[in-house]
Amino acid sequence: MKRAKELHPLSHDHHRALYAALLLSRAEEVEPARTEALAFWHEMGLDHLAIEEGSLLPGWISRDPDQDRGLALRVLREHLELRVGFRALENGPESIEEMNKLGRDLESHVRFEERELFPAIESRLGADALADLGAEIAEAR
């Protein structure tokens, strides 16, 4: 599916997230996967989540009175789990299995947003509302 240009910056971030997810989910040793995944997290992951939480979701919900808030709540719940997982990674993972699970969770989250959340937003908002939302996202970046 072709992504609305207003959501391209977030989809672009997802490509980098999928790379970090792959490193983590396939890691057989802590390093270098830990270092590379944390570089992603600090360079863009934290900001990406903040933009989705502070601009994308509120902007969508305010423009779409009949939206499925369940999708937004799932995003927030998964963001919390990712924050917890990356905090554990910063403190030194308890095991390779923990790192692998974080990678799988990150991949699953990105796939959910790309396959369910973004299409829902694109299908529910008109061109003007989507353009306004895109401007909010661009300003937040």
OpenMM code with the backbone's topology and positions (N, CA, C; nanometers):
from openmm import Vec3, app, unit

residues = "MET LYS ARG ALA LYS GLU LEU HIS PRO LEU SER HIS ASP HIS HIS ARG ALA LEU TYR ALA ALA LEU LEU LEU SER ARG ALA GLU GLU VAL GLU PRO ALA ARG THR GLU ALA LEU ALA PHE TRP HIS GLU MET GLY LEU ASP HIS LEU ALA ILE GLU GLU GLY SER LEU LEU PRO GLY TRP ILE SER ARG ASP PRO ASP GLN ASP ARG GLY LEU ALA LEU ARG VAL LEU ARG GLU HIS LEU GLU LEU ARG VAL GLY PHE ARG ALA LEU GLU ASN GLY PRO GLU SER ILE GLU GLU MET ASN LYS LEU GLY ARG ASP LEU GLU SER HIS VAL ARG PHE GLU GLU ARG GLU LEU PHE PRO ALA ILE GLU SER ARG LEU GLY ALA ASP ALA LEU ALA ASP LEU GLY ALA GLU ILE ALA GLU ALA ARG".split()
positions = [
    Vec3(0.0850, -0.1181, 0.0000),
    Vec3(0.0000, 0.0000, 0.0000),
    Vec3(0.0894, 0.1243, 0.0000),
    Vec3(0.0517, 0.2202, -0.0809),
    Vec3(0.1274, 0.3447, -0.0861),
    Vec3(0.0924, 0.4291, 0.0360),
    Vec3(0.1948, 0.4737, 0.1060),
    Vec3(0.1786, 0.5511, 0.2283),
    Vec3(0.1540, 0.6978, 0.1952),
    Vec3(0.0628, 0.7628, 0.2672),
    Vec3(0.0391, 0.9062, 0.2508),
    Vec3(0.1684, 0.9806, 0.2817),
    Vec3(0.1994, 1.0807, 0.2006),
    Vec3(0.3265, 1.1533, 0.2163),
    Vec3(0.3392, 1.2158, 0.3547),
    Vec3(0.2295, 1.2474, 0.4182),
    Vec3(0.2323, 1.3080, 0.5512),
    Vec3(0.2884, 1.2131, 0.6566),
    Vec3(0.2790, 1.0834, 0.6309),
    Vec3(0.3277, 0.9834, 0.7251),
    Vec3(0.4640, 0.9269, 0.6849),
    Vec3(0.5171, 0.9730, 0.5717),
    Vec3(0.6483, 0.9236, 0.5258),
    Vec3(0.7584, 0.9376, 0.6303),
    Vec3(0.7691, 1.0520, 0.7012),
    Vec3(0.8785, 1.0613, 0.7986),
    Vec3(0.8722, 0.9518, 0.9054),
    Vec3(0.7532, 0.9185, 0.9501),
    Vec3(0.7393, 0.8137, 1.0514),
    Vec3(0.7693, 0.6766, 0.9919),
    Vec3(0.7250, 0.6528, 0.8689),
    Vec3(0.7555, 0.5260, 0.8027),
    Vec3(0.9054, 0.5118, 0.7782),
    Vec3(0.9702, 0.6225, 0.7459),
    Vec3(1.1151, 0.6185, 0.7263),
    Vec3(1.1841, 0.5751, 0.8563),
    Vec3(1.1406, 0.6302, 0.9682),
    Vec3(1.1950, 0.5888, 1.0981),
    Vec3(1.1746, 0.4400, 1.1213),
    Vec3(1.0622, 0.3890, 1.0742),
    Vec3(1.0318, 0.2475, 1.0944),
    Vec3(1.1330, 0.1570, 1.0247),
    Vec3(1.1883, 0.2026, 0.9144),
    Vec3(1.2906, 0.1217, 0.8463),
    Vec3(1.4115, 0.1023, 0.9375),
    Vec3(1.4526, 0.2087, 1.0028),
    Vec3(1.5663, 0.1989, 1.0950),
    Vec3(1.5295, 0.1126, 1.2157),
    Vec3(1.4058, 0.1254, 1.2620),
    Vec3(1.3600, 0.0439, 1.3752),
    Vec3(1.3612, -0.1038, 1.3398),
    Vec3(1.3229, -0.1364, 1.2173),
    Vec3(1.3234, -0.2774, 1.1761),
    Vec3(1.4646, -0.3331, 1.1714),
    Vec3(1.5605, -0.2512, 1.1350),
    Vec3(1.6992, -0.2958, 1.1370),
    Vec3(1.7432, -0.3257, 1.2805),
    Vec3(1.7100, -0.2353, 1.3726),
    Vec3(1.7435, -0.2584, 1.5139),
    Vec3(1.6725, -0.3829, 1.5653),
    Vec3(1.5480, -0.4018, 1.5248),
    Vec3(1.4727, -0.5201, 1.5668),
    Vec3(1.5390, -0.6475, 1.5171),
    Vec3(1.5860, -0.6444, 1.3941),
    Vec3(1.6537, -0.7607, 1.3367),
    Vec3(1.7814, -0.7926, 1.4138),
    Vec3(1.8594, -0.6894, 1.4434),
    Vec3(1.9824, -0.7105, 1.5209),
    Vec3(1.9523, -0.7750, 1.6556),
    Vec3(1.8515, -0.7222, 1.7230),
    Vec3(1.8175, -0.7730, 1.8561),
    Vec3(1.7592, -0.9138, 1.8504),
    Vec3(1.6681, -0.9364, 1.7577),
    Vec3(1.5988, -1.0658, 1.7545),
    Vec3(1.6903, -1.1796, 1.7112),
    Vec3(1.7965, -1.1465, 1.6372),
    Vec3(1.8889, -1.2505, 1.5902),
    Vec3(2.0195, -1.2543, 1.6689),
    Vec3(2.0317, -1.1684, 1.7675),
    Vec3(2.1574, -1.1617, 1.8432),
    Vec3(2.1860, -1.2950, 1.9114),
    Vec3(2.3116, -1.3355, 1.9013),
    Vec3(2.3583, -1.4545, 1.9715),
    Vec3(2.4527, -1.4174, 2.0838),
    Vec3(2.5021, -1.2943, 2.0788),
    Vec3(2.5863, -1.2375, 2.1842),
    Vec3(2.5366, -1.0966, 2.2108),
    Vec3(2.5635, -1.0467, 2.3301),
    Vec3(2.5141, -0.9149, 2.3686),
    Vec3(2.5687, -0.8055, 2.2771),
    Vec3(2.6986, -0.8046, 2.2566),
    Vec3(2.7585, -0.7020, 2.1703),
    Vec3(2.7892, -0.7622, 2.0338),
    Vec3(2.7780, -0.6887, 1.9257),
    Vec3(2.7541, -0.5457, 1.9134),
    Vec3(2.6067, -0.5076, 1.9016),
    Vec3(2.5154, -0.6063, 1.9032),
    Vec3(2.3730, -0.5771, 1.8846),
    Vec3(2.3227, -0.4749, 1.9866),
    Vec3(2.3643, -0.4891, 2.1116),
    Vec3(2.3202, -0.3969, 2.2169),
    Vec3(2.3609, -0.2545, 2.1836),
    Vec3(2.4864, -0.2353, 2.1462),
    Vec3(2.5374, -0.1016, 2.1166),
    Vec3(2.4633, -0.0393, 1.9983),
    Vec3(2.4437, -0.1159, 1.8929),
    Vec3(2.3749, -0.0633, 1.7743),
    Vec3(2.2279, -0.0347, 1.8016),
    Vec3(2.1625, -0.1222, 1.8765),
    Vec3(2.0213, -0.1001, 1.9089),
    Vec3(2.0047, 0.0233, 1.9971),
    Vec3(2.0943, 0.0413, 2.0920),
    Vec3(2.0861, 0.1599, 2.1776),
    Vec3(2.1177, 0.2874, 2.0997),
    Vec3(2.2048, 0.2791, 1.9999),
    Vec3(2.2302, 0.3954, 1.9145),
    Vec3(2.1014, 0.4350, 1.8424),
    Vec3(2.0295, 0.3375, 1.7863),
    Vec3(1.8998, 0.3657, 1.7240),
    Vec3(1.8060, 0.4312, 1.8246),
    Vec3(1.7973, 0.3738, 1.9430),
    Vec3(1.7033, 0.4198, 2.0459),
    Vec3(1.7297, 0.5663, 2.0818),
    Vec3(1.8559, 0.5999, 2.1027),
    Vec3(1.8882, 0.7362, 2.1462),
    Vec3(1.8913, 0.8360, 2.0307),
    Vec3(1.9254, 0.7909, 1.9117),
    Vec3(1.9308, 0.8814, 1.7971),
    Vec3(1.7935, 0.9106, 1.7393),
    Vec3(1.7017, 0.8150, 1.7449),
    Vec3(1.5719, 0.8404, 1.6848),
    Vec3(1.4548, 0.7709, 1.7527),
    Vec3(1.4761, 0.6592, 1.8178),
    Vec3(1.3643, 0.5838, 1.8742),
    Vec3(1.2827, 0.6614, 1.9760),
    Vec3(1.3506, 0.7214, 2.0712),
    Vec3(1.2796, 0.7985, 2.1747),
    Vec3(1.2034, 0.9157, 2.1141),
    Vec3(1.2667, 0.9882, 2.0231),
    Vec3(1.1992, 1.1016, 1.9580),
    Vec3(1.0803, 1.0541, 1.8751),
    Vec3(1.0969, 0.9426, 1.8073),
    Vec3(0.9886, 0.8883, 1.7252),
    Vec3(0.8659, 0.8590, 1.8117),
    Vec3(0.8864, 0.7919, 1.9233),
    Vec3(0.7745, 0.7623, 2.0116),
    Vec3(0.7098, 0.8903, 2.0626),
    Vec3(0.7902, 0.9890, 2.0978),
    Vec3(0.7369, 1.1161, 2.1473),
    Vec3(0.6525, 1.1862, 2.0410),
    Vec3(0.6955, 1.1806, 1.9154),
    Vec3(0.6180, 1.2428, 1.8076),
    Vec3(0.4854, 1.1704, 1.7886),
    Vec3(0.4890, 1.0388, 1.7920),
    Vec3(0.3628, 0.9647, 1.7784),
    Vec3(0.2690, 0.9933, 1.8952),
    Vec3(0.3244, 0.9981, 2.0161),
    Vec3(0.2414, 1.0205, 2.1340),
    Vec3(0.1937, 1.1649, 2.1454),
    Vec3(0.2778, 1.2606, 2.1040),
    Vec3(0.2446, 1.4009, 2.1229),
    Vec3(0.1790, 1.4686, 2.0046),
    Vec3(0.1987, 1.4134, 1.8843),
    Vec3(0.1433, 1.4768, 1.7640),
    Vec3(0.0509, 1.3834, 1.6854),
    Vec3(0.1023, 1.2671, 1.6467),
    Vec3(0.0240, 1.1779, 1.5612),
    Vec3(-0.1083, 1.1361, 1.6255),
    Vec3(-0.1001, 1.0749, 1.7423),
    Vec3(-0.2232, 1.0226, 1.8029),
    Vec3(-0.3207, 1.1326, 1.8434),
    Vec3(-0.2759, 1.2364, 1.9162),
    Vec3(-0.3726, 1.3425, 1.9501),
    Vec3(-0.4256, 1.4143, 1.8255),
    Vec3(-0.3378, 1.4330, 1.7256),
    Vec3(-0.3820, 1.4990, 1.6032),
    Vec3(-0.4863, 1.4178, 1.5289),
    Vec3(-0.4666, 1.2881, 1.5258),
    Vec3(-0.5646, 1.2003, 1.4604),
    Vec3(-0.6960, 1.2005, 1.5369),
    Vec3(-0.6885, 1.1768, 1.6670),
    Vec3(-0.8104, 1.1658, 1.7475),
    Vec3(-0.8905, 1.2958, 1.7454),
    Vec3(-0.8220, 1.4095, 1.7502),
    Vec3(-0.8946, 1.5370, 1.7495),
    Vec3(-0.9624, 1.5650, 1.6155),
    Vec3(-0.9123, 1.5054, 1.5078),
    Vec3(-0.9684, 1.5272, 1.3742),
    Vec3(-1.0672, 1.4181, 1.3325),
    Vec3(-1.0764, 1.3135, 1.4093),
    Vec3(-1.1605, 1.1992, 1.3730),
    Vec3(-1.2435, 1.1570, 1.4944),
    Vec3(-1.3588, 1.2182, 1.5124),
    Vec3(-1.4378, 1.1903, 1.6333),
    Vec3(-1.4850, 1.0454, 1.6464),
    Vec3(-1.4875, 0.9707, 1.5380),
    Vec3(-1.5356, 0.8321, 1.5425),
    Vec3(-1.4231, 0.7303, 1.5307),
    Vec3(-1.2998, 0.7728, 1.5600),
    Vec3(-1.1844, 0.6842, 1.5467),
    Vec3(-1.1918, 0.5684, 1.6458),
    Vec3(-1.1134, 0.4673, 1.6164),
    Vec3(-1.1019, 0.3509, 1.7030),
    Vec3(-0.9934, 0.3802, 1.8064),
    Vec3(-1.0330, 0.4229, 1.9234),
    Vec3(-0.9350, 0.4551, 2.0272),
    Vec3(-0.8571, 0.3317, 2.0719),
    Vec3(-0.9092, 0.2155, 2.0436),
    Vec3(-0.8368, 0.0934, 2.0765),
    Vec3(-0.7021, 0.0864, 2.0062),
    Vec3(-0.6960, 0.1361, 1.8839),
    Vec3(-0.5682, 0.1392, 1.8125),
    Vec3(-0.4696, 0.2314, 1.8837),
    Vec3(-0.5171, 0.3494, 1.9226),
    Vec3(-0.4311, 0.4451, 1.9928),
    Vec3(-0.3850, 0.3888, 2.1268),
    Vec3(-0.4738, 0.3246, 2.1973),
    Vec3(-0.4363, 0.2671, 2.3268),
    Vec3(-0.3341, 0.1546, 2.3102),
    Vec3(-0.3481, 0.0776, 2.2043),
    Vec3(-0.2489, -0.0280, 2.1783),
    Vec3(-0.1116, 0.0334, 2.1519),
    Vec3(-0.1075, 0.1410, 2.0739),
    Vec3(0.0199, 0.2079, 2.0463),
    Vec3(0.0838, 0.2515, 2.1774),
    Vec3(0.0070, 0.3166, 2.2631),
    Vec3(0.0612, 0.3661, 2.3898),
    Vec3(0.1094, 0.2522, 2.4793),
    Vec3(0.0346, 0.1444, 2.4845),
    Vec3(0.0735, 0.0292, 2.5655),
    Vec3(0.2036, -0.0322, 2.5132),
    Vec3(0.2133, -0.0460, 2.3817),
    Vec3(0.3344, -0.1034, 2.3235),
    Vec3(0.4532, -0.0086, 2.3383),
    Vec3(0.4292, 0.1207, 2.3290),
    Vec3(0.5380, 0.2169, 2.3523),
    Vec3(0.5930, 0.2017, 2.4931),
    Vec3(0.5054, 0.1854, 2.5892),
    Vec3(0.5498, 0.1666, 2.7275),
    Vec3(0.6359, 0.0413, 2.7383),
    Vec3(0.5935, -0.0672, 2.6785),
    Vec3(0.6708, -0.1914, 2.6830),
    Vec3(0.8074, -0.1745, 2.6158),
    Vec3(0.8107, -0.1019, 2.5059),
    Vec3(0.9389, -0.0779, 2.4386),
    Vec3(1.0303, 0.0084, 2.5264),
    Vec3(0.9743, 0.1085, 2.5905),
    Vec3(1.0549, 0.1925, 2.6801),
    Vec3(1.1141, 0.1078, 2.7938),
    Vec3(1.0347, 0.0200, 2.8500),
    Vec3(1.0821, -0.0677, 2.9572),
    Vec3(1.1914, -0.1605, 2.9036),
    Vec3(1.1695, -0.2165, 2.7868),
    Vec3(1.2672, -0.3077, 2.7281),
    Vec3(1.3996, -0.2396, 2.6967),
    Vec3(1.3940, -0.1185, 2.6422),
    Vec3(1.5186, -0.0481, 2.6110),
    Vec3(1.5873, 0.0016, 2.7377),
    Vec3(1.5112, 0.0323, 2.8404),
    Vec3(1.5744, 0.0693, 2.9683),
    Vec3(1.6520, -0.0500, 3.0230),
    Vec3(1.5913, -0.1676, 3.0152),
    Vec3(1.6613, -0.2891, 3.0597),
    Vec3(1.7864, -0.3123, 2.9762),
    Vec3(1.7771, -0.2858, 2.8468),
    Vec3(1.8927, -0.3028, 2.7586),
    Vec3(2.0043, -0.2052, 2.7977),
    Vec3(1.9676, -0.0839, 2.8333),
    Vec3(2.0672, 0.0144, 2.8777),
    Vec3(2.1398, -0.0326, 3.0030),
    Vec3(2.0654, -0.0964, 3.0916),
    Vec3(2.1214, -0.1413, 3.2189),
    Vec3(2.1943, -0.2743, 3.2068),
    Vec3(2.1955, -0.3294, 3.0867),
    Vec3(2.2594, -0.4595, 3.0655),
    Vec3(2.1525, -0.5658, 3.0659),
    Vec3(2.1275, -0.6294, 2.9518),
    Vec3(2.0195, -0.7279, 2.9438),
    Vec3(2.0464, -0.8469, 3.0362),
    Vec3(1.9391, -0.9013, 3.0882),
    Vec3(1.9522, -1.0181, 3.1749),
    Vec3(1.9955, -1.1413, 3.0950),
    Vec3(1.9578, -1.1442, 2.9666),
    Vec3(1.9912, -1.2605, 2.8848),
    Vec3(1.9785, -1.2263, 2.7367),
    Vec3(2.0349, -1.3131, 2.6549),
    Vec3(2.0179, -1.3001, 2.5100),
    Vec3(1.8707, -1.3153, 2.4750),
    Vec3(1.8023, -1.4031, 2.5438),
    Vec3(1.6599, -1.4241, 2.5178),
    Vec3(1.5814, -1.2951, 2.5391),
    Vec3(1.6187, -1.2176, 2.6409),
    Vec3(1.5529, -1.0888, 2.6670),
    Vec3(1.5763, -0.9929, 2.5498),
    Vec3(1.6995, -0.9906, 2.4993),
    Vec3(1.7295, -0.9062, 2.3833),
    Vec3(1.6507, -0.9522, 2.2613),
    Vec3(1.6459, -1.0826, 2.2395),
    Vec3(1.5727, -1.1370, 2.1252),
    Vec3(1.4243, -1.1010, 2.1338),
    Vec3(1.3693, -1.1104, 2.2543),
    Vec3(1.2279, -1.0748, 2.2735),
    Vec3(1.2041, -0.9271, 2.2443),
    Vec3(1.2926, -0.8397, 2.2892),
    Vec3(1.2786, -0.6973, 2.2605),
    Vec3(1.2795, -0.6741, 2.1098),
    Vec3(1.3655, -0.7429, 2.0389),
    Vec3(1.3684, -0.7308, 1.8936),
    Vec3(1.2375, -0.7745, 1.8300),
    Vec3(1.1833, -0.8853, 1.8753),
    Vec3(1.0550, -0.9329, 1.8216),
    Vec3(0.9431, -0.8358, 1.8545),
    Vec3(0.9446, -0.7813, 1.9762),
    Vec3(0.8421, -0.6844, 2.0166),
    Vec3(0.8503, -0.5579, 1.9321),
    Vec3(0.9713, -0.5103, 1.9066),
    Vec3(0.9896, -0.3899, 1.8254),
    Vec3(0.9402, -0.4142, 1.6829),
    Vec3(0.9764, -0.5279, 1.6260),
    Vec3(0.9296, -0.5594, 1.4902),
    Vec3(0.7773, -0.5681, 1.4853),
    Vec3(0.7186, -0.6370, 1.5805),
    Vec3(0.5738, -0.6515, 1.5839),
    Vec3(0.5049, -0.5156, 1.5937),
    Vec3(0.5615, -0.4278, 1.6748),
    Vec3(0.5024, -0.2952, 1.6917),
    Vec3(0.5087, -0.2154, 1.5612),
    Vec3(0.6232, -0.2164, 1.4970),
    Vec3(0.6371, -0.1429, 1.3702),
    Vec3(0.5396, -0.1984, 1.2669),
    Vec3(0.5318, -0.3298, 1.2564),
    Vec3(0.4397, -0.3917, 1.1600),
    Vec3(0.2949, -0.3533, 1.1898),
    Vec3(0.2579, -0.3495, 1.3182),
    Vec3(0.1221, -0.3078, 1.3561),
    Vec3(0.0947, -0.1649, 1.3090),
    Vec3(0.1880, -0.0749, 1.3355),
    Vec3(0.1647, 0.0640, 1.2955),
    Vec3(0.1542, 0.0767, 1.1443),
    Vec3(0.2428, 0.0089, 1.0714),
    Vec3(0.2423, 0.0197, 0.9255),
    Vec3(0.1213, -0.0495, 0.8623),
    Vec3(0.0772, -0.1599, 0.9192),
    Vec3(-0.0296, -0.2388, 0.8566),
    Vec3(-0.1690, -0.2054, 0.9072),
    Vec3(-0.1777, -0.1511, 1.0300),
    Vec3(-0.3099, -0.1249, 1.0857),
    Vec3(-0.3325, 0.0220, 1.1222),
    Vec3(-0.2411, 0.0792, 1.2010),
    Vec3(-0.2623, 0.2160, 1.2474),
    Vec3(-0.2583, 0.3169, 1.1326),
    Vec3(-0.1511, 0.3178, 1.0565),
    Vec3(-0.1381, 0.4176, 0.9497),
    Vec3(-0.2498, 0.4041, 0.8459),
    Vec3(-0.2829, 0.2831, 0.8001),
    Vec3(-0.3953, 0.2727, 0.7068),
    Vec3(-0.5275, 0.3226, 0.7665),
    Vec3(-0.5482, 0.2997, 0.8960),
    Vec3(-0.6710, 0.3498, 0.9594),
    Vec3(-0.6733, 0.5021, 0.9571),
    Vec3(-0.5617, 0.5636, 0.9893),
    Vec3(-0.5536, 0.7096, 0.9882),
    Vec3(-0.5752, 0.7618, 0.8463),
    Vec3(-0.5064, 0.7028, 0.7499),
    Vec3(-0.5180, 0.7478, 0.6106),
    Vec3(-0.6607, 0.7327, 0.5574),
    Vec3(-0.7278, 0.6265, 0.5955),
    Vec3(-0.8622, 0.6034, 0.5432),
    Vec3(-0.9671, 0.6898, 0.6119),
    Vec3(-0.9381, 0.7347, 0.7334),
    Vec3(-1.0380, 0.8090, 0.8102),
    Vec3(-1.0275, 0.9605, 0.7935),
    Vec3(-0.9086, 1.0089, 0.7617),
    Vec3(-0.8908, 1.1535, 0.7497),
    Vec3(-0.8978, 1.1967, 0.6043),
    Vec3(-0.9617, 1.3104, 0.5812),
    Vec3(-0.9630, 1.3698, 0.4483),
    Vec3(-0.8282, 1.4328, 0.4176),
    Vec3(-0.8134, 1.4773, 0.2947),
    Vec3(-0.6855, 1.5331, 0.2492),
    Vec3(-0.6434, 1.6530, 0.3340),
    Vec3(-0.7349, 1.7432, 0.3655),
    Vec3(-0.6995, 1.8620, 0.4437),
    Vec3(-0.6578, 1.8249, 0.5850),
    Vec3(-0.7325, 1.7367, 0.6483),
    Vec3(-0.6991, 1.6946, 0.7853),
    Vec3(-0.5663, 1.6205, 0.7875),
    Vec3(-0.5420, 1.5384, 0.6875),
    Vec3(-0.4159, 1.4655, 0.6795),
    Vec3(-0.3001, 1.5624, 0.6572),
    Vec3(-0.3216, 1.6646, 0.5756),
    Vec3(-0.2178, 1.7658, 0.5523),
    Vec3(-0.1872, 1.8410, 0.6814),
    Vec3(-0.2897, 1.8754, 0.7571),
    Vec3(-0.2694, 1.9451, 0.8853),
    Vec3(-0.1936, 1.8546, 0.9832),
    Vec3(-0.2308, 1.7284, 0.9868),
    Vec3(-0.1610, 1.6334, 1.0738),
    Vec3(-0.0138, 1.6188, 1.0314),
    Vec3(0.0091, 1.6122, 0.9026),
    Vec3(0.1450, 1.6041, 0.8517),
    Vec3(0.2265, 1.7266, 0.8905),
    Vec3(0.1651, 1.8435, 0.8890),
    Vec3(0.2357, 1.9650, 0.9302),
    Vec3(0.2713, 1.9598, 1.0784),
    Vec3(0.1814, 1.9062, 1.1594),
    Vec3(0.2116, 1.8906, 1.3033),
    Vec3(0.3293, 1.7956, 1.3243),
    Vec3(0.3301, 1.6866, 1.2513),
    Vec3(0.4383, 1.5891, 1.2621),
    Vec3(0.5700, 1.6535, 1.2188),
    Vec3(0.5678, 1.7255, 1.1074),
    Vec3(0.6887, 1.7921, 1.0586),
    Vec3(0.7393, 1.8941, 1.1588),
    Vec3(0.6511, 1.9682, 1.2188),
    Vec3(0.6923, 2.0681, 1.3193),
    Vec3(0.7515, 2.0013, 1.4419),
    Vec3(0.6968, 1.8881, 1.4812),
    Vec3(0.7468, 1.8165, 1.5989),
    Vec3(0.8852, 1.7577, 1.5732),
    Vec3(0.9168, 1.7264, 1.4492),
    Vec3(1.0461, 1.6687, 1.4142),
    Vec3(1.1524, 1.7752, 1.4222),
] * unit.nanometer
topology = app.Topology()
chain = topology.addChain("A")
for resn in residues:
    res = topology.addResidue(resn, chain)
    for name in ("N", "CA", "C"):
        topology.addAtom(name, app.Element.getBySymbol(name[0]), res)
